[in-house]
Amino acid sequence: MSDVAGGDESEGAAGAGQDTEADHEPPACEHEETAEDGAPSSAKRPRMMEHEDGLEGSAGPDLTEDKLPAEAEVQSRQRTGDGSEPEVHEVPVIDEGEEEEESHQNGADLHQPSLEEEEDGRQEEEQDDKDSADSPANGLHLGLDFTQNPQMLTGSWTEYSNFPENYLKGCKWAPDGSCILTNSADNVLRVFNVPPEIYSYSWDALTEMSPVLRMAEGDTIYDYCWYPKMSSLQPDTCFLASSSRDNPVHVWDAFYGEVRASFRPYNHLDELTAAHSLCFSPDGTQLYCGFDKMVRVFYTERPGRDCEERPTIVKKQGQSGIISCISFSPCQSVYACGSYSRCAGLYSCQDGTMLALLPTLHHGGLTHLLFSPDGNYLYTGGRKDPEILCWDLREPGKVVFSLKRNVSTNQRIYFDLDPSGRYLLSGDTEGVVSVWDTLSASPDANEELLQPQRRFQAHWDCTNGISIHPFMPLLATSSGQRQFPWPGDSEGDSASDTEGGAASRPQEVTREDNTLSLWWAGPLGAAEDGETRRDQEAVVVEV
């Protein structure tokens, strides 16, 4: 990709009071109670302790200064911009032919009895257990476990307390699982590295997370996404795209936080226009951008203004409204577009031809959609809409089941599927995270309401973002929303309230909670086994 920097790359943060929704759309209507002025950021720590079941820890030194373990498939990011290439840490590879070589050394030319093979297999498993527990590759063998509530590990809250009402707007894991990307009301994209203590199960040593990169856009950020082939072992692939109001689409370098390239969409009046949604094609060669009744396709290796225009309405038929979200099928050459007109459409990746237009069953404009890993189902959710609908794409228009969640504002609230497609997780306006087991639904169901397997209070405020780690049982959640003061919140009204006057506020006061949190959603026995192995190794070293 050529280094073409875009214009209007202001690094100042805009005010938090700007509308986070698309142009020509009604603003968010969250009439919630504001938090008490001057509340210290450390006040959130007791809330974390409540979920951590006794884990101790407080804000400490910046984790970015710590060296990542040699086994972690992660490399620390530099913000110096000196051009030096960061050190690469590789994951140790276990030789799959170890058993075969051992049999030849023992003179076994013929096939061994099954009992001996089982014994060799047990020896290999014991050898694997002796490998360092710090390796994230061990997480590949750990699945999600929702028989109990996830356990909070760490998070970041001080980072978002330096700016008034700096609520978050979502979080997304990098495709290689090495870091997390967040968006917030101060129009700054932040990148957080995974703390190395998580790999070694040293959870007692975890401190508050600090960002290693800050990328400031000039205005309200509409959407952002990772390059799908991103790998920390290949710096050229470490970049992301973002779109903000009255600015071109920027491609950011995820190592140095600089603008690597820009894509400039223009409307029919030859005026620069902002994309409302972004999504890379699965192979990363194209960037799809959503506009009003239009999708523009840019080629990743050719920054600039040249693009392919794909209108969603042809001869007054098709999908109307602003294209607010885009997702690609993992199995077929098909992509889906959701719009603020409360409907979703399926299109061909070759030429953008509409394949199907799903019925308008949502109560509000679509804000997020997601394909299942097998490509047979599409999940859609909207704003001010209490349901997530599961569509069977083999019978377009058929809703298999619906999932209930509390979404009472215009805010975009994400949901996510685990890599197997079994568990779907979503937050809601009240800060509760719900977990649904999609395999428990009957395939012959017709709009049946699927009950959640588990619900837990993740934040005191709206849980707007949730992202599942690509290969470890880790969850990332983000919280916060725009707070509106009640009419009676003033010094002059405090006396009348004290004297028994009619109170103008509800008794339950919504507390402001602008936080990024990491949760362990795997078996807790894995952490205990890791600690046991470290203790045994320590004893051996001492002897």
Secondary structure, DSSP 8 states (H G I E B T S, - for coil): ------S----S---TTS--S-TTS-----------TT--GGGGHHHHHHHHTT------S-GGGS---TTSS------S-S-------------TTHHHHHHHHTT--S---HHHHHHHHHHHHHHHHHS-TT-GGGGGG-----SS--EEEEEE-GGGSSSTT--EEEEEE-TTSSEEEEEETTSEEEEEE--HHHHTT-GGG------SEEEE-SS-EEEEEE-TT-BTTBGGG-EEEEEETTS-EEEEETTT--EEEEE--B-TTS-B---SEEEE-TTSSEEEEEEBTEEEEEETTS-BS--EEEESEETTEE--SBEEEEEE-SSSSEEEEEETTS-EEEEETTT--EEEE-----SS-EEEEEE-TTSSEEEEEETT--EEEEEETTSTTEEEEEEE----SSS---EEE-TTS-EEEE--TTSEEEEEEGGGS-TT-SSEEE--SEEEE--SS-EEEEEE-SSSSEEEEEE-------TT-SHHHHHHHHTT----S-SS-------EEEEE-S-HHHHHHHHHHHHHHHHHHH-
